[in-house]
Amino acid sequence: MPNNGTKRNNLLNNDSLTKESSMAATAFDQRDGFIWYDGKLVAWRDATAHVLTHALHYASAVFEGERAYGGEIFKLAEHTERLVSGAQTMGFEIPYSAAEIDAACNETCKANGIVDGYIRPVAWRGSEMMGVSAQANTIHLAIAAWPWPSYFSPEARNKGIRLTMSDWQRPSPKTAPVSTKAAGLYMICTLSKHTAEAAGFDDAIMLDWRGQVAEATGANVFMVLGDGKLHTPTPDCFLNGITRRTVIDLARKRGIEVIERAIQPEELAKATEMFLTGTAAEVTPVGSIDDYNYTVGDITKGLREDYERLVGKTPVEAAV
Ligand code: PMP
């Protein structure tokens, strides 16, 4: 059995992971800079929470993942809206208005000198009560920002990342608040991603509770079939991603027909092109899902370019 050190090194040697997305040299609690925490900027290392925090035990937290390009947070209003409504779905109110949260995200970027980077707001239930009931708990909000050039390595992205089918499935809307970025939902994603990485894949694709194609562990999925149309699963039990909606608009602007429908796993064998969309993943071509292979074709390349142009990336960065 490898010891923990070996396991860690194996992960670091997996060339499909970027330095940032694998265990970065500097742990996230040991960095310099500032974190916006309950209304003010605090030194990065002082942005701590007590071990008896409700969210740590009961996953009573929602978060966001945003990207800034050229000093502007892309679709900030949509991200804040999802954070606020996700908290409401979880039964709590974030004690800041959407306008205050937007301003705090911008302030955090500015304080850390982030022009191109990733922004992570998180809202959670605090420590007043420590049981399933958390009626009296204070609601906290923190926002961090850091540079994060590419979710998957640029090489893996250009040739198409390698996915494997997960054994874990996305839950029914009757089981979990599936349209939120509730922390608890990511337990399934980490299980799926770790299994995929241990087997040498970049990521996993998950079916839903009905056995239909759902999404990857942090991104939505699209495929091109022989009809030249773009097919993507109806987001009825997983996140209707902001990038997903943006890419659907871009495809329609290009005159590509987009069909949102139930997709059966057998159909993955018939796809010619496949790609993922997400704030972190942007538009990432998929080269294979287990034994099924896909080309990084014209539709994928075109939409990746359109997306990168829209967010304001330079042509060099945008090159496939
Ligand atoms: N699905 C999951 C599970 C995610 O974590 C994300 C990333 N937020 C997405 C889809 C894509 O959402 P978005 O495009 O809004 O980032």
py3Dmol code that shows the C-alpha trace and the ligand (Angstrom):
import py3Dmol

protein = """\
ATOM      1  CA  MET A   1       0.000   0.000   0.000  1.00  0.00           C
ATOM      2  CA  PRO A   2       1.407   3.404  -0.861  1.00  0.00           C
ATOM      3  CA  ASN A   3       1.751   5.714   2.063  1.00  0.00           C
ATOM      4  CA  ASN A   4       0.078   9.103   1.982  1.00  0.00           C
ATOM      5  CA  GLY A   5       3.219  10.762   0.710  1.00  0.00           C
ATOM      6  CA  THR A   6       3.337   8.460  -2.319  1.00  0.00           C
ATOM      7  CA  LYS A   7      -0.319   8.987  -3.040  1.00  0.00           C
ATOM      8  CA  ARG A   8       0.226  12.708  -2.915  1.00  0.00           C
ATOM      9  CA  ASN A   9       3.182  12.439  -5.300  1.00  0.00           C
ATOM     10  CA  ASN A  10       1.180  10.299  -7.709  1.00  0.00           C
ATOM     11  CA  LEU A  11      -1.419  13.015  -7.835  1.00  0.00           C
ATOM     12  CA  LEU A  12       1.187  15.688  -8.373  1.00  0.00           C
ATOM     13  CA  ASN A  13       2.722  13.663 -11.212  1.00  0.00           C
ATOM     14  CA  ASN A  14      -0.563  13.276 -13.050  1.00  0.00           C
ATOM     15  CA  ASP A  15       0.120  15.576 -16.008  1.00  0.00           C
ATOM     16  CA  SER A  16      -3.577  16.075 -16.634  1.00  0.00           C
ATOM     17  CA  LEU A  17      -3.779  18.218 -13.524  1.00  0.00           C
ATOM     18  CA  THR A  18      -2.555  21.754 -13.468  1.00  0.00           C
ATOM     19  CA  LYS A  19      -0.319  22.834 -10.629  1.00  0.00           C
ATOM     20  CA  GLU A  20      -3.190  24.919  -9.319  1.00  0.00           C
ATOM     21  CA  SER A  21      -5.891  22.260  -9.466  1.00  0.00           C
ATOM     22  CA  SER A  22      -3.704  19.534  -7.984  1.00  0.00           C
ATOM     23  CA  MET A  23      -2.351  20.162  -4.531  1.00  0.00           C
ATOM     24  CA  ALA A  24      -0.683  23.468  -5.075  1.00  0.00           C
ATOM     25  CA  ALA A  25       2.702  23.993  -3.480  1.00  0.00           C
ATOM     26  CA  THR A  26       1.188  26.519  -1.104  1.00  0.00           C
ATOM     27  CA  ALA A  27      -1.888  25.265   0.730  1.00  0.00           C
ATOM     28  CA  PHE A  28      -4.915  27.491   0.511  1.00  0.00           C
ATOM     29  CA  ASP A  29      -4.811  28.488   4.171  1.00  0.00           C
ATOM     30  CA  GLN A  30      -1.140  29.488   3.939  1.00  0.00           C
ATOM     31  CA  ARG A  31      -1.278  32.150   1.290  1.00  0.00           C
ATOM     32  CA  ASP A  32      -0.775  35.887   1.421  1.00  0.00           C
ATOM     33  CA  GLY A  33      -3.410  38.437   0.590  1.00  0.00           C
ATOM     34  CA  PHE A  34      -6.842  39.379   1.860  1.00  0.00           C
ATOM     35  CA  ILE A  35     -10.153  37.633   2.261  1.00  0.00           C
ATOM     36  CA  TRP A  36     -13.424  39.491   2.592  1.00  0.00           C
ATOM     37  CA  TYR A  37     -14.985  38.042   5.744  1.00  0.00           C
ATOM     38  CA  ASP A  38     -18.330  39.136   7.201  1.00  0.00           C
ATOM     39  CA  GLY A  39     -18.125  42.649   5.890  1.00  0.00           C
ATOM     40  CA  LYS A  40     -14.436  43.491   5.916  1.00  0.00           C
ATOM     41  CA  LEU A  41     -11.116  42.463   4.435  1.00  0.00           C
ATOM     42  CA  VAL A  42      -8.950  40.414   6.792  1.00  0.00           C
ATOM     43  CA  ALA A  43      -5.441  39.019   6.353  1.00  0.00           C
ATOM     44  CA  TRP A  44      -5.694  35.777   4.318  1.00  0.00           C
ATOM     45  CA  ARG A  45      -4.340  33.523   7.079  1.00  0.00           C
ATOM     46  CA  ASP A  46      -6.728  34.996   9.673  1.00  0.00           C
ATOM     47  CA  ALA A  47      -9.872  34.089   7.706  1.00  0.00           C
ATOM     48  CA  THR A  48     -10.634  31.061   9.889  1.00  0.00           C
ATOM     49  CA  ALA A  49     -13.752  29.333  11.269  1.00  0.00           C
ATOM     50  CA  HIS A  50     -14.116  27.286  14.475  1.00  0.00           C
ATOM     51  CA  VAL A  51     -14.202  23.453  14.268  1.00  0.00           C
ATOM     52  CA  LEU A  52     -17.690  23.552  15.784  1.00  0.00           C
ATOM     53  CA  THR A  53     -19.126  25.312  12.760  1.00  0.00           C
ATOM     54  CA  HIS A  54     -22.455  23.923  11.610  1.00  0.00           C
ATOM     55  CA  ALA A  55     -21.435  23.971   7.948  1.00  0.00           C
ATOM     56  CA  LEU A  56     -18.403  21.768   8.602  1.00  0.00           C
ATOM     57  CA  HIS A  57     -20.529  19.040  10.169  1.00  0.00           C
ATOM     58  CA  TYR A  58     -23.808  19.343   8.254  1.00  0.00           C
ATOM     59  CA  ALA A  59     -22.749  20.886   4.899  1.00  0.00           C
ATOM     60  CA  SER A  60     -24.945  23.941   5.535  1.00  0.00           C
ATOM     61  CA  ALA A  61     -23.078  26.061   3.024  1.00  0.00           C
ATOM     62  CA  VAL A  62     -23.477  27.360  -0.512  1.00  0.00           C
ATOM     63  CA  PHE A  63     -20.686  28.727  -2.638  1.00  0.00           C
ATOM     64  CA  GLU A  64     -19.906  30.229  -6.021  1.00  0.00           C
ATOM     65  CA  GLY A  65     -17.114  29.900  -8.525  1.00  0.00           C
ATOM     66  CA  GLU A  66     -16.501  32.981 -10.653  1.00  0.00           C
ATOM     67  CA  ARG A  67     -13.819  34.102 -13.060  1.00  0.00           C
ATOM     68  CA  ALA A  68     -12.450  37.571 -13.677  1.00  0.00           C
ATOM     69  CA  TYR A  69     -11.074  38.412 -17.104  1.00  0.00           C
ATOM     70  CA  GLY A  70      -9.225  41.675 -17.655  1.00  0.00           C
ATOM     71  CA  GLY A  71     -10.389  43.009 -14.300  1.00  0.00           C
ATOM     72  CA  GLU A  72     -14.086  42.211 -14.772  1.00  0.00           C
ATOM     73  CA  ILE A  73     -15.960  39.320 -13.172  1.00  0.00           C
ATOM     74  CA  PHE A  74     -17.829  37.526 -15.935  1.00  0.00           C
ATOM     75  CA  LYS A  75     -21.604  37.290 -15.272  1.00  0.00           C
ATOM     76  CA  LEU A  76     -21.154  38.498 -11.698  1.00  0.00           C
ATOM     77  CA  ALA A  77     -24.842  39.347 -11.276  1.00  0.00           C
ATOM     78  CA  GLU A  78     -25.873  35.801 -12.304  1.00  0.00           C
ATOM     79  CA  HIS A  79     -23.389  34.227  -9.881  1.00  0.00           C
ATOM     80  CA  THR A  80     -24.545  36.416  -6.991  1.00  0.00           C
ATOM     81  CA  GLU A  81     -28.169  35.675  -7.814  1.00  0.00           C
ATOM     82  CA  ARG A  82     -27.446  31.927  -7.694  1.00  0.00           C
ATOM     83  CA  LEU A  83     -25.612  32.298  -4.378  1.00  0.00           C
ATOM     84  CA  VAL A  84     -28.474  34.239  -2.782  1.00  0.00           C
ATOM     85  CA  SER A  85     -31.220  31.973  -4.123  1.00  0.00           C
ATOM     86  CA  GLY A  86     -29.193  28.863  -3.251  1.00  0.00           C
ATOM     87  CA  ALA A  87     -28.968  30.062   0.358  1.00  0.00           C
ATOM     88  CA  GLN A  88     -32.728  30.654   0.389  1.00  0.00           C
ATOM     89  CA  THR A  89     -33.305  27.128  -0.911  1.00  0.00           C
ATOM     90  CA  MET A  90     -31.111  25.906   1.951  1.00  0.00           C
ATOM     91  CA  GLY A  91     -33.337  27.874   4.330  1.00  0.00           C
ATOM     92  CA  PHE A  92     -31.098  30.806   5.192  1.00  0.00           C
ATOM     93  CA  GLU A  93     -30.699  34.453   4.201  1.00  0.00           C
ATOM     94  CA  ILE A  94     -27.286  35.886   3.430  1.00  0.00           C
ATOM     95  CA  PRO A  95     -27.144  39.107   5.476  1.00  0.00           C
ATOM     96  CA  TYR A  96     -25.912  41.203   2.531  1.00  0.00           C
ATOM     97  CA  SER A  97     -27.745  42.482  -0.522  1.00  0.00           C
ATOM     98  CA  ALA A  98     -26.833  41.321  -4.026  1.00  0.00           C
ATOM     99  CA  ALA A  99     -25.306  44.767  -4.680  1.00  0.00           C
ATOM    100  CA  GLU A 100     -23.177  44.474  -1.522  1.00  0.00           C
ATOM    101  CA  ILE A 101     -22.021  40.986  -2.521  1.00  0.00           C
ATOM    102  CA  ASP A 102     -21.114  42.178  -6.030  1.00  0.00           C
ATOM    103  CA  ALA A 103     -19.133  45.073  -4.547  1.00  0.00           C
ATOM    104  CA  ALA A 104     -17.407  42.733  -2.097  1.00  0.00           C
ATOM    105  CA  CYS A 105     -16.341  40.377  -4.921  1.00  0.00           C
ATOM    106  CA  ASN A 106     -14.821  43.311  -6.809  1.00  0.00           C
ATOM    107  CA  GLU A 107     -13.181  44.647  -3.646  1.00  0.00           C
ATOM    108  CA  THR A 108     -11.614  41.230  -2.988  1.00  0.00           C
ATOM    109  CA  CYS A 109     -10.136  41.081  -6.491  1.00  0.00           C
ATOM    110  CA  LYS A 110      -8.762  44.589  -6.124  1.00  0.00           C
ATOM    111  CA  ALA A 111      -7.241  43.922  -2.694  1.00  0.00           C
ATOM    112  CA  ASN A 112      -5.426  40.863  -4.074  1.00  0.00           C
ATOM    113  CA  GLY A 113      -4.416  42.411  -7.393  1.00  0.00           C
ATOM    114  CA  ILE A 114      -6.495  39.837  -9.304  1.00  0.00           C
ATOM    115  CA  VAL A 115      -7.119  40.930 -12.885  1.00  0.00           C
ATOM    116  CA  ASP A 116      -7.497  37.416 -14.325  1.00  0.00           C
ATOM    117  CA  GLY A 117      -8.439  34.882 -11.704  1.00  0.00           C
ATOM    118  CA  TYR A 118     -11.001  32.892  -9.801  1.00  0.00           C
ATOM    119  CA  ILE A 119     -13.373  34.214  -7.133  1.00  0.00           C
ATOM    120  CA  ARG A 120     -14.886  32.005  -4.456  1.00  0.00           C
ATOM    121  CA  PRO A 121     -17.727  33.415  -2.335  1.00  0.00           C
ATOM    122  CA  VAL A 122     -19.042  31.033   0.352  1.00  0.00           C
ATOM    123  CA  ALA A 123     -21.960  31.483   2.755  1.00  0.00           C
ATOM    124  CA  TRP A 124     -22.441  29.185   5.743  1.00  0.00           C
ATOM    125  CA  ARG A 125     -24.162  28.552   9.041  1.00  0.00           C
ATOM    126  CA  GLY A 126     -22.004  29.342  12.068  1.00  0.00           C
ATOM    127  CA  SER A 127     -21.582  27.892  15.545  1.00  0.00           C
ATOM    128  CA  GLU A 128     -24.492  28.927  17.779  1.00  0.00           C
ATOM    129  CA  MET A 129     -26.248  25.565  17.478  1.00  0.00           C
ATOM    130  CA  MET A 130     -24.608  22.205  16.817  1.00  0.00           C
ATOM    131  CA  GLY A 131     -27.284  19.754  15.820  1.00  0.00           C
ATOM    132  CA  VAL A 132     -29.465  19.086  12.850  1.00  0.00           C
ATOM    133  CA  SER A 133     -31.556  22.081  13.835  1.00  0.00           C
ATOM    134  CA  ALA A 134     -29.708  25.318  13.171  1.00  0.00           C
ATOM    135  CA  GLN A 135     -32.462  27.905  13.504  1.00  0.00           C
ATOM    136  CA  ALA A 136     -30.407  30.386  15.565  1.00  0.00           C
ATOM    137  CA  ASN A 137     -27.133  30.144  13.698  1.00  0.00           C
ATOM    138  CA  THR A 138     -25.462  33.277  12.388  1.00  0.00           C
ATOM    139  CA  ILE A 139     -24.961  33.294   8.642  1.00  0.00           C
ATOM    140  CA  HIS A 140     -21.462  34.135   7.478  1.00  0.00           C
ATOM    141  CA  LEU A 141     -20.130  35.186   4.102  1.00  0.00           C
ATOM    142  CA  ALA A 142     -16.538  35.096   2.927  1.00  0.00           C
ATOM    143  CA  ILE A 143     -14.998  35.828  -0.465  1.00  0.00           C
ATOM    144  CA  ALA A 144     -11.534  34.791  -1.633  1.00  0.00           C
ATOM    145  CA  ALA A 145      -9.846  35.325  -4.995  1.00  0.00           C
ATOM    146  CA  TRP A 146      -6.737  33.779  -6.497  1.00  0.00           C
ATOM    147  CA  PRO A 147      -5.037  33.277  -9.876  1.00  0.00           C
ATOM    148  CA  TRP A 148      -6.250  30.096 -11.600  1.00  0.00           C
ATOM    149  CA  PRO A 149      -5.176  29.972 -15.232  1.00  0.00           C
ATOM    150  CA  SER A 150      -6.627  26.640 -16.376  1.00  0.00           C
ATOM    151  CA  TYR A 151      -8.766  24.020 -14.647  1.00  0.00           C
ATOM    152  CA  PHE A 152      -7.383  21.212 -16.803  1.00  0.00           C
ATOM    153  CA  SER A 153      -3.831  21.440 -18.145  1.00  0.00           C
ATOM    154  CA  PRO A 154      -3.626  23.369 -21.456  1.00  0.00           C
ATOM    155  CA  GLU A 155      -2.187  20.252 -23.208  1.00  0.00           C
ATOM    156  CA  ALA A 156      -5.036  18.025 -22.011  1.00  0.00           C
ATOM    157  CA  ARG A 157      -7.552  20.704 -22.996  1.00  0.00           C
ATOM    158  CA  ASN A 158      -6.177  21.058 -26.503  1.00  0.00           C
ATOM    159  CA  LYS A 159      -6.236  17.363 -27.336  1.00  0.00           C
ATOM    160  CA  GLY A 160      -9.428  16.685 -25.389  1.00  0.00           C
ATOM    161  CA  ILE A 161      -9.569  15.521 -21.795  1.00  0.00           C
ATOM    162  CA  ARG A 162     -10.109  11.875 -20.866  1.00  0.00           C
ATOM    163  CA  LEU A 163     -13.256  11.037 -18.910  1.00  0.00           C
ATOM    164  CA  THR A 164     -14.555   7.887 -17.298  1.00  0.00           C
ATOM    165  CA  MET A 165     -18.082   6.975 -16.267  1.00  0.00           C
ATOM    166  CA  SER A 166     -18.644   7.306 -12.539  1.00  0.00           C
ATOM    167  CA  ASP A 167     -20.521   4.757 -10.448  1.00  0.00           C
ATOM    168  CA  TRP A 168     -22.048   7.657  -8.519  1.00  0.00           C
ATOM    169  CA  GLN A 169     -25.202   9.305  -9.797  1.00  0.00           C
ATOM    170  CA  ARG A 170     -26.670  12.797  -9.479  1.00  0.00           C
ATOM    171  CA  PRO A 171     -29.621  12.727  -7.072  1.00  0.00           C
ATOM    172  CA  SER A 172     -33.289  13.363  -7.769  1.00  0.00           C
ATOM    173  CA  PRO A 173     -34.650  16.880  -7.041  1.00  0.00           C
ATOM    174  CA  LYS A 174     -36.632  15.180  -4.276  1.00  0.00           C
ATOM    175  CA  THR A 175     -33.390  14.101  -2.598  1.00  0.00           C
ATOM    176  CA  ALA A 176     -31.263  17.244  -2.713  1.00  0.00           C
ATOM    177  CA  PRO A 177     -31.382  20.946  -3.690  1.00  0.00           C
ATOM    178  CA  VAL A 178     -30.003  20.106  -7.132  1.00  0.00           C
ATOM    179  CA  SER A 179     -30.173  23.571  -8.686  1.00  0.00           C
ATOM    180  CA  THR A 180     -27.881  25.119  -6.052  1.00  0.00           C
ATOM    181  CA  LYS A 181     -24.166  25.048  -5.415  1.00  0.00           C
ATOM    182  CA  ALA A 182     -24.801  23.549  -1.996  1.00  0.00           C
ATOM    183  CA  ALA A 183     -21.592  22.176  -0.499  1.00  0.00           C
ATOM    184  CA  GLY A 184     -23.140  18.773   0.249  1.00  0.00           C
ATOM    185  CA  LEU A 185     -23.732  18.028  -3.418  1.00  0.00           C
ATOM    186  CA  TYR A 186     -19.985  18.122  -4.028  1.00  0.00           C
ATOM    187  CA  MET A 187     -19.372  15.057  -1.872  1.00  0.00           C
ATOM    188  CA  ILE A 188     -20.577  13.011  -4.870  1.00  0.00           C
ATOM    189  CA  CYS A 189     -18.343  15.008  -7.220  1.00  0.00           C
ATOM    190  CA  THR A 190     -15.209  14.483  -5.132  1.00  0.00           C
ATOM    191  CA  LEU A 191     -15.919  10.739  -4.853  1.00  0.00           C
ATOM    192  CA  SER A 192     -16.318  10.525  -8.630  1.00  0.00           C
ATOM    193  CA  LYS A 193     -13.308  12.699  -9.414  1.00  0.00           C
ATOM    194  CA  HIS A 194     -10.968  10.871  -7.041  1.00  0.00           C
ATOM    195  CA  THR A 195     -11.902   7.490  -8.511  1.00  0.00           C
ATOM    196  CA  ALA A 196     -11.352   8.859 -12.034  1.00  0.00           C
ATOM    197  CA  GLU A 197      -7.987  10.413 -11.162  1.00  0.00           C
ATOM    198  CA  ALA A 198      -6.797   7.257  -9.421  1.00  0.00           C
ATOM    199  CA  ALA A 199      -7.450   5.378 -12.677  1.00  0.00           C
ATOM    200  CA  GLY A 200      -5.521   7.998 -14.696  1.00  0.00           C
ATOM    201  CA  PHE A 201      -8.462   9.957 -16.100  1.00  0.00           C
ATOM    202  CA  ASP A 202      -8.909  13.723 -16.003  1.00  0.00           C
ATOM    203  CA  ASP A 203     -12.472  13.706 -14.757  1.00  0.00           C
ATOM    204  CA  ALA A 204     -15.659  11.675 -14.478  1.00  0.00           C
ATOM    205  CA  ILE A 205     -19.018  11.927 -16.140  1.00  0.00           C
ATOM    206  CA  MET A 206     -22.039  11.075 -14.008  1.00  0.00           C
ATOM    207  CA  LEU A 207     -25.437   9.692 -14.860  1.00  0.00           C
ATOM    208  CA  ASP A 208     -28.453  10.850 -12.901  1.00  0.00           C
ATOM    209  CA  TRP A 209     -30.761   8.897 -10.589  1.00  0.00           C
ATOM    210  CA  ARG A 210     -32.735   7.698 -13.675  1.00  0.00           C
ATOM    211  CA  GLY A 211     -29.599   6.475 -15.467  1.00  0.00           C
ATOM    212  CA  GLN A 212     -29.541   9.388 -17.939  1.00  0.00           C
ATOM    213  CA  VAL A 213     -26.421  11.391 -18.787  1.00  0.00           C
ATOM    214  CA  ALA A 214     -26.101  14.281 -16.310  1.00  0.00           C
ATOM    215  CA  GLU A 215     -22.818  16.214 -16.021  1.00  0.00           C
ATOM    216  CA  ALA A 216     -19.135  16.076 -15.131  1.00  0.00           C
ATOM    217  CA  THR A 217     -17.930  16.736 -11.572  1.00  0.00           C
ATOM    218  CA  GLY A 218     -17.735  20.500 -12.039  1.00  0.00           C
ATOM    219  CA  ALA A 219     -19.046  21.191 -15.515  1.00  0.00           C
ATOM    220  CA  ASN A 220     -21.964  20.582 -17.874  1.00  0.00           C
ATOM    221  CA  VAL A 221     -21.714  18.350 -20.936  1.00  0.00           C
ATOM    222  CA  PHE A 222     -22.546  18.835 -24.632  1.00  0.00           C
ATOM    223  CA  MET A 223     -22.225  16.469 -27.585  1.00  0.00           C
ATOM    224  CA  VAL A 224     -22.456  16.690 -31.347  1.00  0.00           C
ATOM    225  CA  LEU A 225     -24.251  13.832 -33.057  1.00  0.00           C
ATOM    226  CA  GLY A 226     -24.167  12.823 -36.754  1.00  0.00           C
ATOM    227  CA  ASP A 227     -26.978  15.322 -37.401  1.00  0.00           C
ATOM    228  CA  GLY A 228     -24.554  18.211 -36.765  1.00  0.00           C
ATOM    229  CA  LYS A 229     -26.735  19.439 -33.903  1.00  0.00           C
ATOM    230  CA  LEU A 230     -25.665  20.110 -30.356  1.00  0.00           C
ATOM    231  CA  HIS A 231     -27.309  17.906 -27.734  1.00  0.00           C
ATOM    232  CA  THR A 232     -27.177  18.521 -23.999  1.00  0.00           C
ATOM    233  CA  PRO A 233     -29.097  17.004 -21.087  1.00  0.00           C
ATOM    234  CA  THR A 234     -32.070  18.936 -19.691  1.00  0.00           C
ATOM    235  CA  PRO A 235     -30.839  20.387 -16.367  1.00  0.00           C
ATOM    236  CA  ASP A 236     -33.656  18.988 -14.232  1.00  0.00           C
ATOM    237  CA  CYS A 237     -31.474  17.425 -11.526  1.00  0.00           C
ATOM    238  CA  PHE A 238     -28.150  19.263 -11.829  1.00  0.00           C
ATOM    239  CA  LEU A 239     -26.845  22.792 -12.206  1.00  0.00           C
ATOM    240  CA  ASN A 240     -28.043  24.739 -15.233  1.00  0.00           C
ATOM    241  CA  GLY A 241     -24.595  26.272 -15.520  1.00  0.00           C
ATOM    242  CA  ILE A 242     -24.068  29.926 -16.362  1.00  0.00           C
ATOM    243  CA  THR A 243     -21.446  28.853 -18.916  1.00  0.00           C
ATOM    244  CA  ARG A 244     -23.868  26.250 -20.283  1.00  0.00           C
ATOM    245  CA  ARG A 245     -26.476  28.943 -20.913  1.00  0.00           C
ATOM    246  CA  THR A 246     -23.866  31.264 -22.425  1.00  0.00           C
ATOM    247  CA  VAL A 247     -22.616  28.544 -24.791  1.00  0.00           C
ATOM    248  CA  ILE A 248     -26.167  27.657 -25.858  1.00  0.00           C
ATOM    249  CA  ASP A 249     -26.657  31.310 -26.850  1.00  0.00           C
ATOM    250  CA  LEU A 250     -23.327  31.347 -28.703  1.00  0.00           C
ATOM    251  CA  ALA A 251     -24.219  28.155 -30.583  1.00  0.00           C
ATOM    252  CA  ARG A 252     -27.599  29.547 -31.620  1.00  0.00           C
ATOM    253  CA  LYS A 253     -25.881  32.741 -32.819  1.00  0.00           C
ATOM    254  CA  ARG A 254     -23.721  30.510 -35.033  1.00  0.00           C
ATOM    255  CA  GLY A 255     -26.879  28.905 -36.429  1.00  0.00           C
ATOM    256  CA  ILE A 256     -26.236  25.608 -34.645  1.00  0.00           C
ATOM    257  CA  GLU A 257     -29.400  23.917 -33.424  1.00  0.00           C
ATOM    258  CA  VAL A 258     -29.234  23.116 -29.698  1.00  0.00           C
ATOM    259  CA  ILE A 259     -31.411  20.340 -28.341  1.00  0.00           C
ATOM    260  CA  GLU A 260     -31.944  20.019 -24.573  1.00  0.00           C
ATOM    261  CA  ARG A 261     -33.349  16.600 -23.826  1.00  0.00           C
ATOM    262  CA  ALA A 262     -32.904  13.370 -21.891  1.00  0.00           C
ATOM    263  CA  ILE A 263     -29.734  11.656 -23.149  1.00  0.00           C
ATOM    264  CA  GLN A 264     -29.216   7.942 -22.652  1.00  0.00           C
ATOM    265  CA  PRO A 265     -25.687   6.653 -21.924  1.00  0.00           C
ATOM    266  CA  GLU A 266     -25.704   4.510 -25.111  1.00  0.00           C
ATOM    267  CA  GLU A 267     -25.833   7.720 -27.128  1.00  0.00           C
ATOM    268  CA  LEU A 268     -22.361   8.664 -25.919  1.00  0.00           C
ATOM    269  CA  ALA A 269     -21.048   6.018 -28.350  1.00  0.00           C
ATOM    270  CA  LYS A 270     -22.607   7.848 -31.298  1.00  0.00           C
ATOM    271  CA  ALA A 271     -21.266  11.331 -30.571  1.00  0.00           C
ATOM    272  CA  THR A 272     -18.592  12.774 -32.838  1.00  0.00           C
ATOM    273  CA  GLU A 273     -17.617  15.717 -30.623  1.00  0.00           C
ATOM    274  CA  MET A 274     -17.999  16.236 -26.904  1.00  0.00           C
ATOM    275  CA  PHE A 275     -17.134  19.149 -24.626  1.00  0.00           C
ATOM    276  CA  LEU A 276     -17.655  20.427 -21.097  1.00  0.00           C
ATOM    277  CA  THR A 277     -18.664  23.909 -19.986  1.00  0.00           C
ATOM    278  CA  GLY A 278     -18.138  25.594 -16.645  1.00  0.00           C
ATOM    279  CA  THR A 279     -16.773  28.749 -15.101  1.00  0.00           C
ATOM    280  CA  ALA A 280     -13.515  27.021 -14.176  1.00  0.00           C
ATOM    281  CA  ALA A 281     -13.448  24.580 -17.129  1.00  0.00           C
ATOM    282  CA  GLU A 282     -14.635  27.238 -19.651  1.00  0.00           C
ATOM    283  CA  VAL A 283     -15.161  25.256 -22.900  1.00  0.00           C
ATOM    284  CA  THR A 284     -13.059  22.103 -22.555  1.00  0.00           C
ATOM    285  CA  PRO A 285     -12.977  19.543 -25.390  1.00  0.00           C
ATOM    286  CA  VAL A 286     -13.426  15.903 -24.383  1.00  0.00           C
ATOM    287  CA  GLY A 287     -11.211  13.387 -26.221  1.00  0.00           C
ATOM    288  CA  SER A 288     -12.743  10.237 -24.785  1.00  0.00           C
ATOM    289  CA  ILE A 289     -15.168   8.715 -22.327  1.00  0.00           C
ATOM    290  CA  ASP A 290     -13.719   5.303 -21.470  1.00  0.00           C
ATOM    291  CA  ASP A 291     -13.600   3.458 -24.857  1.00  0.00           C
ATOM    292  CA  TYR A 292     -15.514   6.091 -26.845  1.00  0.00           C
ATOM    293  CA  ASN A 293     -13.316   8.560 -28.719  1.00  0.00           C
ATOM    294  CA  TYR A 294     -14.177  12.027 -29.957  1.00  0.00           C
ATOM    295  CA  THR A 295     -12.468  14.544 -32.205  1.00  0.00           C
ATOM    296  CA  VAL A 296     -11.880  18.145 -31.220  1.00  0.00           C
ATOM    297  CA  GLY A 297     -14.010  19.186 -34.187  1.00  0.00           C
ATOM    298  CA  ASP A 298     -15.180  22.430 -35.741  1.00  0.00           C
ATOM    299  CA  ILE A 299     -18.207  22.974 -33.505  1.00  0.00           C
ATOM    300  CA  THR A 300     -16.164  22.519 -30.331  1.00  0.00           C
ATOM    301  CA  LYS A 301     -13.301  24.682 -31.609  1.00  0.00           C
ATOM    302  CA  GLY A 302     -15.664  27.376 -32.838  1.00  0.00           C
ATOM    303  CA  LEU A 303     -17.594  27.581 -29.576  1.00  0.00           C
ATOM    304  CA  ARG A 304     -14.429  27.568 -27.525  1.00  0.00           C
ATOM    305  CA  GLU A 305     -13.157  30.494 -29.597  1.00  0.00           C
ATOM    306  CA  ASP A 306     -16.497  32.320 -29.334  1.00  0.00           C
ATOM    307  CA  TYR A 307     -16.537  31.854 -25.568  1.00  0.00           C
ATOM    308  CA  GLU A 308     -12.959  32.995 -25.129  1.00  0.00           C
ATOM    309  CA  ARG A 309     -13.598  36.021 -27.322  1.00  0.00           C
ATOM    310  CA  LEU A 310     -16.724  36.854 -25.318  1.00  0.00           C
ATOM    311  CA  VAL A 311     -14.968  36.720 -21.954  1.00  0.00           C
ATOM    312  CA  GLY A 312     -12.074  38.730 -23.378  1.00  0.00           C
ATOM    313  CA  LYS A 313      -9.226  36.241 -23.595  1.00  0.00           C
ATOM    314  CA  THR A 314      -6.421  37.022 -26.036  1.00  0.00           C
ATOM    315  CA  PRO A 315      -6.275  34.988 -29.285  1.00  0.00           C
ATOM    316  CA  VAL A 316      -3.070  33.226 -28.132  1.00  0.00           C
ATOM    317  CA  GLU A 317      -4.755  31.907 -24.995  1.00  0.00           C
ATOM    318  CA  ALA A 318      -7.812  31.038 -27.021  1.00  0.00           C
ATOM    319  CA  ALA A 319      -5.935  28.955 -29.627  1.00  0.00           C
ATOM    320  CA  VAL A 320      -7.051  25.316 -29.669  1.00  0.00           C
TER     321      VAL A 320
END
"""
ligand_1 = """\
16
PMP
N -22.014 21.421 -12.681
C -21.318 21.443 -11.528
C -21.425 20.298 -10.591
C -20.504 22.547 -11.227
O -19.812 22.582 -10.099
C -20.400 23.595 -12.161
C -19.493 24.760 -11.859
N -20.160 25.744 -11.133
C -21.143 23.521 -13.345
C -21.941 22.417 -13.578
C -21.094 24.633 -14.345
O -21.680 25.801 -13.832
P -21.199 27.249 -14.250
O -21.133 27.255 -15.746
O -22.275 28.141 -13.736
O -19.893 27.489 -13.630
"""
view = py3Dmol.view(width=600, height=400)
view.addModel(protein, "pdb")
view.setStyle({"model": 0}, {"cartoon": {"style": "trace"}})
view.addModel(ligand_1, "xyz")
view.setStyle({"model": 1}, {"stick": {}})
view.zoomTo()
view.show()
